[in-house]
Amino acid sequence: MSDMIPTNPVTEELAAVVAASSPGIDPEAAHQIAEQAALLRVSPETLKQILEGFEKIAETLRQIANIITEALKPLVEWATKAVRRFFESVAGGIVPRKWLHLAKHAKKARTRKKYRKRIREAVITFLCTSREEVPA
C-alpha cells in the first residue's frame, strides 16, 4: 500500500481535486485517476473541469432516462391491461366461474389471493400442456 501513496506534488494536488469533486470515492481510485491525469499532463483546473463535465453528462443522462420512463409508462400500462385481459379470457374457459368471482370479490384478502393463485396455476398448466394447434 505504501507504493500507492502519491509521491510528487502534482499527483497529490490532482488526487485532492478528484477527492473534492467525488467525496465518496475510494482513495485508491482517486489516486489512480490522479496518476493517469498526471501522465496526460492535465492541470488541476482542467481536471476539475473534466470531472464537472462528466457530472453534467451523468445528470443529463439521468434526466433522459426519467423522460423515457415517463414516456413509456402509458405503453407499459396498456400492455399490462392487455396481458391481464388475455389471462382472464383464457382463465374463463378453464376454471370454474366461482373461482373467478371469489378471486375478485371475496371479503378476505387471503381468500382472494388463494383463488388468484389457483387460477394462475391452472392457466399456466393449461398453456404448458396444451399441444393442440390453434387455427389462425
C-alpha positions in Angstrom: 0.0 0.0 0.0 2.9 2.4 0.6 3.7 2.4 -3.1 0.1 3.6 -3.8 0.7 6.9 -1.9 1.2 9.9 -4.3 4.9 10.8 -4.4 5.0 14.0 -6.3 3.2 17.2 -5.5 1.3 17.3 -8.9 -0.2 13.9 -8.3 -1.1 14.9 -4.7 -2.8 18.0 -6.0 -4.7 16.1 -8.7 -5.8 13.5 -6.1 -7.1 16.3 -3.9 -9.1 17.7 -6.8 -10.6 14.2 -7.5 -11.4 13.6 -3.8 -13.0 17.1 -3.6 -15.2 16.5 -6.6 -16.3 13.0 -5.6 -16.4 12.8 -1.8 -17.4 9.1 -1.6 -14.7 7.9 -3.9 -12.2 5.3 -2.7 -8.8 6.9 -2.0 -7.0 4.3 -4.2 -9.3 5.0 -7.1 -8.8 8.8 -6.6 -5.0 8.1 -6.7 -5.3 6.1 -9.9 -7.3 8.8 -11.6 -4.7 11.4 -10.4 -1.8 9.3 -11.7 -3.4 9.0 -15.2 -4.2 12.7 -15.2 -0.5 13.4 -14.3 0.7 11.2 -17.1 -1.5 13.1 -19.5 -0.1 16.4 -18.1 -3.5 17.6 -17.1 -3.6 20.6 -14.8 -5.7 20.5 -11.6 -8.0 23.2 -13.1 -8.5 21.2 -16.3 -9.2 18.0 -14.3 -11.8 19.8 -12.2 -13.5 21.0 -15.4 -13.3 17.4 -16.8 -14.9 16.0 -13.7 -17.6 18.7 -13.7 -18.3 17.9 -17.4 -18.7 14.2 -16.6 -21.1 15.1 -13.7 -23.2 17.3 -16.1 -23.2 14.4 -18.6 -24.4 12.0 -15.9 -27.1 14.3 -14.8 -28.3 14.8 -18.4 -28.4 11.0 -18.8 -30.5 10.7 -15.6 -32.9 13.3 -17.0 -33.1 11.4 -20.3 -33.8 8.1 -18.5 -36.6 9.8 -16.5 -38.2 11.3 -19.6 -38.0 7.9 -21.4 -39.6 6.2 -18.3 -42.4 8.7 -18.2 -43.0 8.4 -22.0 -43.2 4.6 -21.8 -45.5 4.5 -18.8 -48.7 4.5 -20.9 -47.4 1.8 -23.1 -46.5 -0.4 -20.1 -49.9 0.2 -18.6 -51.6 -0.7 -21.8 -49.5 -3.9 -22.2 -50.3 -4.8 -18.6 -54.0 -4.4 -19.2 -53.8 -6.5 -22.4 -52.0 -9.3 -20.7 -54.4 -9.3 -17.8 -57.4 -9.4 -20.2 -55.8 -12.2 -22.2 -55.1 -14.1 -18.9 -58.7 -13.6 -17.7 -60.2 -14.7 -21.1 -58.1 -17.9 -21.1 -59.0 -18.5 -17.4 -62.6 -18.1 -18.2 -62.6 -21.2 -20.3 -60.5 -23.3 -17.9 -61.5 -22.6 -14.3 -65.0 -22.6 -12.7 -66.7 -19.2 -12.7 -66.9 -19.4 -8.9 -63.1 -19.2 -8.7 -63.1 -16.0 -10.9 -65.8 -14.5 -8.7 -64.0 -15.3 -5.5 -60.7 -14.1 -6.8 -62.3 -10.6 -7.4 -65.0 -10.3 -4.7 -64.2 -12.4 -1.7 -64.3 -10.5 1.6 -60.9 -11.6 2.9 -57.6 -10.8 1.0 -56.4 -14.2 1.9 -59.3 -15.9 0.1 -58.8 -13.6 -3.0 -55.1 -14.5 -3.0 -55.8 -18.2 -2.7 -58.2 -18.2 -5.7 -55.9 -16.0 -7.8 -53.1 -18.5 -7.2 -55.4 -21.4 -8.1 -56.4 -19.6 -11.3 -52.8 -18.7 -12.2 -51.6 -22.3 -11.7 -54.5 -23.7 -13.7 -53.9 -21.3 -16.6 -50.1 -21.9 -16.6 -50.6 -25.7 -16.5 -53.1 -25.5 -19.4 -50.8 -23.3 -21.5 -47.8 -25.6 -20.8 -49.6 -28.8 -21.5 -51.7 -27.7 -24.5 -50.2 -29.2 -27.6 -53.1 -28.5 -30.0 -52.6 -26.2 -32.9 -54.9 -23.2 -32.8 -56.2 -22.3 -36.3 -55.3 -18.7 -37.3 
